[in-house]
Amino acid sequence: MTLVDDSMPNEHEDAEPISICRDVAVPCFPSPVNHNVLLTLALWGSHGIADSLWSGTVLVSYLSILASQLSESDGSKKSRPRNDVVGYIEACKGFVGVVAALPIGYLADHLHHGRHRVIAFGGALTILAALSHIWLLLYIGDPHDTTHAPRTSPDVQHVVVLFAGVMSMWGVSVLIVDGPVSALYADSVAAGQRSRYYVYLNSTWLLGTTVGPALSILWFRSGSDRWTLSELKNIILLGVSLQGLTSILMFLFDDRKSLPEEEGETGDDETAESSAPEEEENLVPLLAPGDASARADLESLSHRRRKIPYVLFMTEVVFALASGMTIKFFPLYFKNTVGMSPSQVQMIYVAAPFVLVATSSLAEKISRSLGRVQTIILFSSMGVVGLYAMVLFEDYLVARWYLLVPIYVLRNAMMSSGDALWESILMDNVPKKERARWISLSSIASFGWCGSAALGGVLADKYGYTYSFSITAIIQTVAIFMLFLLLPLVPRE
């Protein structure tokens, strides 16, 4: 990936690093490439590989099968898929994320060199979470394993409590990667380039997430390609071990290597709107008394920009409430309802990131002429239409997985294509000193997982997956209408 124009003559070899690509068509950074930017891209890519290996299809399938087998061992009726256990554990993980979000953001913003200190703490926590997860999997074992001496397996409630504790540690770890790491990344990117650089960041993560499912496909294909507890457990052991190792990168970040305040905020000539919000407020008292019109414009702009983070946050909470009911249950839907094998389900998640990278890049290009908020609304609307199609034509599509899978993949891609634009709007409209706080606050959107993940699991067990899908589609429709509140606040760029 080319970040600077190396073909231009270096006339300032002994001078301070300067921006040299104002007139070229690629994003610009001082040379050499910023330390924190490279680390963030490396961390997100490596975590994407490790996380996608174990935390998606493999984990939810493992939990569902384990809970079913333990229920059968307890003397319950014949084992059936257990979605409620998956929902309860995700709910606990989300609740801890809510509790931890504001303290983490506050410490990252207010401690001396707080960002890299909190990030280093996250690295230590990730290692602890990985070790705890490995111990837990070995402790539980396989309730149906008859090759070893008989042992007493924990009951379902015990498993939920233990997994809730371990997954809560993972939740705080992810919160730090999404919060202070992302804030330090934003501090290291010029404001006028953030949309493009968030596309790079999200693309790095998404491309990383193709490797994990691909590795699991090789694993399944080399075995029975069946949903067995032992195969799922071994993949999780490998994934959490890799994620623990990649967390070493979190000890290498450095606040002192972010861009200076003025360089990180002024951006380039194209984005006068991207100047820091606090700068606009400071300019108001400097205007001459006769500049009433300019004063009113600046005050109006400052007032408008203060509203943007709050509207984004409220909308994100509603989207999270909707997504929390279904996002963890789609793999189980393909497993239990459509009847797909492990390798077939994982092929979906190998293809999905490539589609999302393409649609995210398309969204960024379209936003240059259409506007960022308008593009988010357009792509989100197409995603919700896809989910309505999955609900209304379920019987037809379940019998024709070759139609269902493309609709699902495109639907998910459309819903997530505006993530980079969303982040750039937030970063362009909050002061640098508050960025970690706002990014962590946006993680409180995981509150949606606290209630809705548990509710989604219960509803899936009682009424079927499509019922919870329909509720998700309705709530996401409401969230899209909330996005219209941003239209008069965020200018087209």
C-alpha positions, 0 to 999 in steps of 0.5 A: 500500500503506497502512502507517499509519493516515493517518485518525488525528489527529496529536497528536505533530507535534513529537514523535519519530515513534511507532507509531500503528497498534497497534490497526489491522489493518495492519502498523505502522511509525514515520512516515515509512516507513523509508528502508531498507524503501522502498529494499528494496522498490524494489530487489527490484521493479526487479531482479525486472523486469530479472532475469526478462527475461533470467536464466530461460527466455531464458538457459538456452535461449540457452546450450543452443542455443549449446552445440549449435551450437558442438558441431556446428561442432566436427564433432560429430554433428547438434546436439541440445539441451545441458542439461549446459552449463547445469548446469555453468555453474549449478554454478560460479555456486553454488560461488562463492556458497558460497565468498562467503556466509560472508565477506559475512555476516561483513563485513556483521555486523562492519564499522562500518555493514557492511551498507550498505558491503557492499550498495554493493559489491554495486552496483558488482559488479552494474554490472561483471557487466552490462558483462562480460556485454554484452562476452561476448555481443558477443564470442561472436556467432552461430556460424551468422551468415553475414552477416558476415565469417568469424570463429573461434567459441570452442569449448564449453569456452571458452564454459563458462569465460567464462560461468562467470566472468560468472555467478559475479559475478551469483551474488555480486550476488544473494547480497548482495541476498538477504543483507545487503539482506534483513538490513537490511530485517529490522532495519527491521521490528518483529519482530511484523510480519515475516511480513506484511512478508516477504509484501510483499517477496516479492510485490514481487519476484514481481510484478516478475518478471511484467514481464520475461516479458511484455516478452519475449513482445512481443519474440518475437511481433513477430518469428518467435516461434522459438528463435533465438540472435539473438533470445535474445541481444538480450533478454539484452542488454536485461535485463542493461543494465536490471539494471545500471542498477537497481543504483544503488539499492544505493548508497543504503542506510544502516545508521543508518536501521534501527530501534533494537534494542529497537523492532526486536525487541519487536514487538507484544503478539501475539508475546511469542515474538518477543522477541530471543533474547539478551534471554531469556538475559540475563533468566536470571541476574536471576531470584530463586533461588526462581523455579526454574520461570520460570528453567527455562522461560526456559532451555528457551526459549533452548535451543530457539530456538538450534536453530531456525536450524540445523534451517532451514539443514539443511532448506534445503540438502536442498531446494536439492539437490533443486531444483537438479537441475530448476529451470533445466531446466523451461523446456527441458522445455517447449521440447524435450519439450512443443514449446512456442514461446518466447512460450508458455513465457514466458506460463507465467512471466507467470502463475506469479508471480500465482499465487504471490502469491495462495498466499503471501498465503493461506499467511500467513493460514492460518499465523495459526491453523495455525502457520507450520511447519505451513503450510510443511509443508502447502503443500510437501507439495501441491507435491511431490504435483504433481511426482509427478503430472508424473512418473507421468502424463507421457505423458498430460500432455505430450499435453495441455499445458493440463493440464500447465501448471496443474499445474506452476504450482500445484506451483511456487507451493505449494513457494514459498508458505512462503518469507516464513514461513520468513524470518520464523521465521529472523529471529525466532530469531537475534540482530540482530547475526547476521542478515546472517551467517545469511541469507548462511549460508542462501545456502550452500544454493546448494551444492545447485546446485554438484553437483545442477545439473550432475548434473541436466543430465547426467541430462537429456541421458542419461535425459530430464527426467522422470528428474531430476524423479523424483529431485527429488520423492524428495529433497523428500519427505525435506526435508519430513519434516525440517521436522517437527523444527521442530514442537516448537521453533517455537510456533504464533502 
